[in-house]
Amino acid sequence: MNSEVSFLLKNLVVFKAAFNGIAIALRSERNLRFHFFAVAVVSISGFLIGMTNLEWLIILILFAIVISMEMINSAIERLCDLIQPEKDTQIGKIKDISAGAVLWTCLIAVAAALILFVPKLLNLLSLSNH
């Protein structure tokens, strides 16, 4: 087999596994489904209020960070449950820290969304009053 074809096939297997991981997470993680719903709402809102390219870039980076953190948190929780199925204070701290990382990224993403959206919404409201 051609080495280029072999390289492509190996990479397709990696992509298949990665997409499978996303699918598993979406099926099993309620919080991840909520974050994807938020991505849809923010995306629709961004189109409606006319986000600039730079604003879209910021929003897309925030989407990537929040979704990635949620998936990493889910993986850490599953690994902890596998390693220690019984309640354990150290495992609990690990899970809390991991969940805290997700919360922190979400808070920053919400703050950034407010900075980007509120001025545009206020401008639209002031235009509709005239």
Number of C-alpha atoms within 10 A of each C-alpha: 5 6 8 9 10 11 10 11 12 11 12 12 11 12 12 11 12 12 12 12 14 15 12 11 18 16 11 12 14 10 15 21 15 12 16 15 12 13 19 12 11 16 16 11 13 19 11 9 13 12 17 12 9 9 16 16 12 15 21 14 12 20 21 12 16 25 20 15 21 24 20 16 21 20 15 17 19 14 13 18 16 10 10 12 11 10 9 12 9 11 19 14 11 16 19 14 13 19 18 13 17 20 15 13 18 20 13 13 19 13 12 15 17 13 11 18 19 11 11 16 13 11 12 12 11 10 9 8 6 5
